[in-house]
Every structure is written in structure tokens, then in C-alpha cells.
Amino acid sequence: CSTADLGPISLNWFEELSSEAPP
Amino acid sequence: RPTEQTETADLPACDSLNPGNLQLVSELKNPSSSCSVDVSAMWWERAGTKEPCIITACEDVVSLWKPLNSLQWEKVHTWHFTEVPVLQIVPVPDVYNLICVALGSLEIREIRALLCSSGDESEKQVLLKSGDIKAVLGLTKRRLVSSTGNFCNQQIQIMSFAEDGSSKDEQLLMPPDETVLTFAEVQGTQEALLGTTTVNSIVIWNLKTGQLLKKVHIDDSYQASVCHRAYSEMGLLFVVLSYPCAKESQAFGSPVFQLLVINPKTARSVGVLLCSLPQGEAGRFLEGDVKDHIAAAVLTSGTIAIWDLLLGHCTALLPPVSDQSWSLVKWSGTDSHLLAGQKDGNIFIYR
């Protein structure tokens, strides 16, 4: 499986999405 | 690869699979007039000592069995249900003196906690929640998540238990605009929770803050997928789904489990592995359980099939024993054993 189809990957996705999502 | 090019797991012929990979360890005879509905293995604390116990559930009775020795089990507690039948056991990790059960007819109407009073060890049951309950799952750190109602009035609630098993705290998660069908905790990211919805989305929450972080729409090839496990690794989410409603196709055979990889940042996903029935094995997925990288399923043919998700193929088939079809399969929460159940209430434990 190529991860290129998945777009840019972030190791800190959980923290980043938590800071972007509405409270 | 795009999902339509999902790699199909090898399809070894039925007769090349060795049921000897599974060795019978012991058996629980549970003669009951009602139908066997679930089985689970958990740690239970008695007089300050934790023991690996087995819970069996029939429609009108739930029993706790403790080990007498490595081969024999003794029934030590039973809880009876006369009004609403038992649907499933809801294991709650990190709780050692309480069993949760879901009750109802087809759909869950109640969640109850089953416990024993500390004084006389008599069985007690406490109503935790009632209503139109769509999904329930026990979580680590003595928590239970449940969803009630449908997309327009949906409530997603986390209930916490104290060490003695009493209900301690309640918290709400932000509901998505789609009805949630199943939940899965994420190994590797402690406070993340996944849910699958009726319209084939996977939603991600932050359990600590209750925030809804992302909605990922997955492939529409198979509807009403059930999420069994989720693992977070190197910035990606690996999700094991099963497809109880999937139809057989020429290209993929009869799909049972799929390993999907999701990038939570971009909400893009690809299927990486599709586990189909071994060639010559008829039927489709009835129910199943996944632990670490091993997936087990009861098929409509009455056989149990086991896949190694790392090897990518079926590793064992367990045909019906004594002409009795299998109806339940669960991985033990206390060791690496497999619990296989028949409708008449008999449970077989395999290594």
C-alpha cells in the first residue's frame, strides 16, 4: 500500500486535531 | 492503493488448514433451558485475590465461573433476568468486581451492572442506563461508552466507575450528525475513541475533552461495517472492520474482515488487506472478535475461522463439534485462549 494516496502524515495528529476542533 | 484494488488475503483451500492449531483445554457444561448469547473471560476479585474467571450469558441468566484447576470450572454466582432478556456481556477493562450486561430484544434497552455485596457475597444488579441504546463498549480506565437515540437526538455518554465498581462520573461526547453503530478504543493513542456510523463513516473523538475530531467517509462497497480494533502507528490509524452484510463477489470471494488504514489528518483511507473465506468454505460472517493481530469469526456454516492479520491469511478452521454448530467466538481477556460457544450453552476453551 502506498501512503502517498493518504496525503501528508503527522505523528502528532491527535494533538493537532484537538487544537483545531471546536471545544 | 485505492480501495477497489484492496489486496485480497491468500485463499488457501479448506483442507490445507489444520484445526490442530487449536488445542482443546477445557469445557464448561452449562445446561440451561434458554439460548446461549455471549461469553467472556475477565479477572474477578474475591477476598483480595484476583482470579481469571469466565462469564457465560444465556437469555435469562448470567453466570460467573471460577477455575477449580486447569481443566475444571465451578459456577460461583448467577444473576437472573425475568423481564428483559440478556443480549450481550460488556467487558469493562480494569474493573475486577463488576460485570456489565446489555439487555433487550434485538435492540439494547438497558445496561446493568452485576456485582456481589461485600458482606454476604449475594448477587446484586444495578440499572446503569435505559432507553434506545444503539451501541455500548467498555473502555480502559474503568469507563463505559454508550450511544442512545439516532442522528437528530443522539447522546454519546462516558460513564466512569470507582475502584469498588460504583458509578462515579458521567461525561458527554459531541455527537456526529450520523447514527453511531459501534465503538473501538485506539491502541497507541490513549484518549482517542473511534465510532462507525450507519452511513459508513468513521468518527474520531478526544475522550478527555469530548471533542469530535474528524469524520472519515470510507468505501461504500460494504454497508454497516463493525469496527473491532484500532491501532495508532506512525501517524496513521489501522482499523479492523468486519462486514456482516457483505455479499460474495467474484473478485474478493466472501469478505469477512478488512484492515483499513486512515490518515486522520487528511481523512483519506485505503484498504490494505481483505480477509475472505478460504476456498471451498461456504457461508458468511455471523459474529467475531479481534485480539492483537488475530481475528476469529463464526460463519453461517457453523464453523469458526481464524485469520492472522500479519500473515494475511486464514490459519485455522474449527468445524462444528458433536454436530453442534458454533454460535459464539471470543478471545479471552485474561490469557491467549479462544472461547467457543454453542447454542445449548456449552463453552469450549482452546489454546
Chai-1 contact restraints between the chains, C-beta under 6 A:
chainA,res_idxA,chainB,res_idxB,connection_type,confidence,min_distance_angstrom,max_distance_angstrom,comment,restraint_id
A,C1,B,R1,contact,1.0,0.0,6.0,A-B,restraint_1
A,C1,B,V270,contact,1.0,0.0,6.0,A-B,restraint_2
A,C1,B,V272,contact,1.0,0.0,6.0,A-B,restraint_3
A,D5,B,V270,contact,1.0,0.0,6.0,A-B,restraint_4
A,L6,B,N263,contact,1.0,0.0,6.0,A-B,restraint_5
A,L6,B,R268,contact,1.0,0.0,6.0,A-B,restraint_6
A,G7,B,N263,contact,1.0,0.0,6.0,A-B,restraint_7
A,G7,B,T266,contact,1.0,0.0,6.0,A-B,restraint_8
A,G7,B,R268,contact,1.0,0.0,6.0,A-B,restraint_9
A,I9,B,G235,contact,1.0,0.0,6.0,A-B,restraint_10
A,I9,B,N263,contact,1.0,0.0,6.0,A-B,restraint_11
A,S10,B,G235,contact,1.0,0.0,6.0,A-B,restraint_12
A,S10,B,K265,contact,1.0,0.0,6.0,A-B,restraint_13
A,L11,B,G235,contact,1.0,0.0,6.0,A-B,restraint_14
A,W13,B,G235,contact,1.0,0.0,6.0,A-B,restraint_15
A,W13,B,P264,contact,1.0,0.0,6.0,A-B,restraint_16
A,W13,B,K265,contact,1.0,0.0,6.0,A-B,restraint_17
A,F14,B,T189,contact,1.0,0.0,6.0,A-B,restraint_18
A,F14,B,A192,contact,1.0,0.0,6.0,A-B,restraint_19
A,L17,B,L213,contact,1.0,0.0,6.0,A-B,restraint_20
A,L17,B,K214,contact,1.0,0.0,6.0,A-B,restraint_21
A,S18,B,N206,contact,1.0,0.0,6.0,A-B,restraint_22
A,A21,B,Q211,contact,1.0,0.0,6.0,A-B,restraint_23
A,A21,B,L213,contact,1.0,0.0,6.0,A-B,restraint_24
